[in-house]
């Protein structure tokens, strides 16, 4: 089976005021660490979407072995997945979609998903809800081209039009860096590397936006 990994790194960070991709994490950049984890998965093809911060990311993040897909309109809410589909290898049986600001996703989680998925869609079910990585079989590529935003992935998952395999993942949903408060929480966790004064910013009071459905059935925005 030929598997393509798609790491979403094009969205902006309105609550941070600086590119989240370049925040310090474990002595590297946040995107750099997440990308290295994606490399360790050993995908047959690895794609990365980049948006308006593309030039800065290219200057600071090692992109070897990765095909970059430019998606400059992602900042306005357009889907970065749609242009990425044009770069998917024609041999691909399915996509594993990962988030660029979610470095805690492990290769073990990814390959458990790939090994156990038995339907056109697969999602990871953590102790506290569902989240990425997600699986989309080739038969859904046509529907993925109709996405208006990346968050619409979850509409496709939830609308009941296709069976979904929910694969158990160990622990809670890996945290993301969507606000300064969330970023500080991320780097304060195990192996996070602690605070970097250069990355300090005003702590926002916005809720952390996770692409997940909690046990209560609510999924905040992407």
LUMNUNU-419525 format. One record per residue (C-alpha): x, y, z; residue in three letters. Coordinates in steps of 0.001 Angstrom, whole numbers, padded with zeros to 6 digits, always signed. Example, Ala and Ser with C-alpha at 12.3 -4.5 7.8 and 13.67 -1.06 7.14 Angstrom:
LUMNUNU-419525
+012300-004500+007800ala;+013670-001060+007140ser;
END
This chain:
LUMNUNU-419525
+000000+000000+000000unk;+001286+003452-000978unk;+000666+006069+001744unk;+000984+009845+001470unk;+001400+011944+004587unk;-000061+015448+004383unk;+001172+017874+007032unk;-000923+021043+007215unk;+001305+024054+007847unk;-000339+026827+005842unk;-002755+028396+008286unk;-001922+031670+010016unk;-001907+032404+013735unk;-004196+035402+014393unk;-004083+034877+018157unk;-000267+034838+018229unk;+000696+037751+015982unk;+003721+035810+014739unk;+004087+032707+012558unk;+003353+029707+014788unk;+005512+027599+012495unk;+008656+029318+013801unk;+007965+029291+017524unk;+010776+027715+019519unk;+010193+024111+020518unk;+012750+021584+021775unk;+015633+023715+020544unk;+014164+023898+017057unk;+011042+025392+015501unk;+007594+024006+016214unk;+007043+023090+012568unk;+010547+021670+012302unk;+009972+019237+015168unk;+006554+018203+013877unk;+007954+017724+010385unk;+010748+015520+011701unk;+008170+013323+013444unk;+006312+013077+010146unk;+009519+012009+008405unk;+010002+009280+011005unk;+006682+007775+009932unk;+008325+006624+006720unk;+005528+007690+004395unk;+005952+006793+000740unk;+005347+010487+000023unk;+005324+013444+002406unk;+003629+016731+001521unk;+003690+019988+003476unk;+001387+022935+002868unk;+002709+026442+003501unk;+000906+029784+003420unk;+001967+033406+003754unk;+004861+032512+006085unk;+006374+030279+003400unk;+009487+032370+002772unk;+010302+032603+006479unk;+009726+028880+006945unk;+011970+028021+003995unk;+014729+030123+005570unk;+014583+028392+008957unk;+013112+024909+008576unk;+014882+021963+006961unk;+012584+020779+004170unk;+014639+017959+002718unk;+012636+014974+001520unk;+009393+016931+001585unk;+007325+018257-001287unk;+006053+021727-000404unk;+002682+022888-001672unk;+002120+026631-001615unk;-001306+027682-000358unk;-001185+031477+000043unk;-004958+031800+000414unk;-005152+029596+003508unk;-004983+032712+005685unk;-008374+033745+004335unk;-009910+030401+005240unk;-009455+028591+001936unk;-008545+024918+002135unk;-004851+024097+001778unk;-005793+020458+001238unk;-007345+021139-002170unk;-004130+022378-003879unk;-002171+019623-002110unk;-004253+016985-003888unk;-002652+018007-007189unk;+000719+016957-005763unk;-000398+013563-004466unk;+001353+010644-006154unk;-000943+008797-008542unk;-000069+005521-006755unk;-001400+006755-003430unk;-003993+004556-001741unk;-004788+007103+000951unk;-003821+010251+002827unk;-002830+010573+006456unk;-003596+014167+007446unk;-001543+015662+010285unk;-001424+019136+011837unk;+001787+021130+011751unk;+001344+022531+015261unk;+000645+019168+016920unk;+004139+017766+017563unk;+002984+015132+020054unk;+001583+012814+017385unk;+003874+009782+017195unk;+004697+007420+014332unk;+003151+004626+016426unk;-000167+006485+016432unk;+000036+007044+012690unk;+000744+003431+011823unk;-001858+002091+014221unk;-004344+004190+012279unk;-003098+002932+008904unk;-003014-000690+010054unk;-006484-000721+011584unk;-008520+001494+009270unk;-011073-000575+007396unk;-013243+002174+005901unk;-012745+005188+003594unk;-012280+007422+006669unk;-010319+006793+009849unk;-009802+008982+012925unk;-007795+008620+016108unk;-009799+008220+019300unk;-007845+009460+022296unk;-008913+009216+025940unk;-010536+012659+025807unk;-011852+012819+022244unk;-011129+012412+018543unk;-008410+014219+016625unk;-005718+013948+013966unk;-004113+012088+012405unk;-006964+011172+010089unk;-007114+008786+007136unk;-008865+009404+003821unk;-008880+006700+001172unk;-008362+007479-002491unk;-012072+007029-003160unk;-012688+010248-001203unk;-010212+012441-003081unk;-012997+013822-005270unk;-014959+014928-002218unk;-011840+016397-000627unk;-011516+018653-003673unk;-014830+020210-002683unk;-013591+021394+000735unk;-013979+025110+001328unk;-011683+025073+004374unk;-009452+022558+006098unk;-011905+022433+009011unk;-014475+020980+006617unk;-012623+017668+006942unk;-014602+017138+010109unk;-017868+017867+008339unk;-016979+015113+005895unk;-016206+012812+008811unk;-019381+013603+010717unk;-022009+013872+008000unk;-022652+010140+007982unk;-022096+009756+004266unk;-019181+007352+004737unk;-018352+004755+007382unk;-015629+005824+009806unk;-013103+003635+011623unk;-012206+005027+015047unk;-008804+003759+016093unk;-007821+003937+019746unk;-004758+006068+020506unk;-002860+006155+023776unk;-003386+009102+026124unk;-005081+012436+025624unk;-005198+014500+022440unk;-001716+015919+021763unk;-001840+019680+022475unk;-001530+022369+019850unk;-000122+025923+019859unk;-003086+028039+018787unk;-002736+030823+021399unk;+000091+032057+023601unk;-001498+030284+026547unk;-001700+027041+024579unk;+001892+027432+023375unk;+003163+028011+026903unk;+001270+024943+028041unk;+002812+022943+025194unk;+006396+023898+025951unk;+005849+023405+029672unk;+004921+019776+029072unk;+007321+016818+029047unk;+010189+017499+026654unk;+008770+020859+025631unk;+011987+022739+026226unk;+010628+025484+028478unk;+010025+029146+027687unk;+012124+031115+025217unk;+012078+034873+025935unk;+012084+035580+022204unk;+008769+033766+021911unk;+006986+035601+024708unk;+003783+037323+023722unk;+000544+038515+025253unk;-001440+035631+026686unk;-004758+035418+024890unk;-007993+034475+026570unk;-009407+032779+023475unk;-010214+029084+023930unk;-007776+026604+022465unk;-009132+025520+019092unk;-008768+021769+018755unk;-010068+019724+015828unk;-011683+017256+018157unk;-014936+015979+019478unk;-014810+015746+023255unk;-016700+013190+025283unk;-019622+015626+025452unk;-019831+015535+021662unk;-018653+019142+021101unk;-015827+019933+018716unk;-014388+023478+018854unk;-013319+025058+015587unk;-010195+024086+013683unk;
END
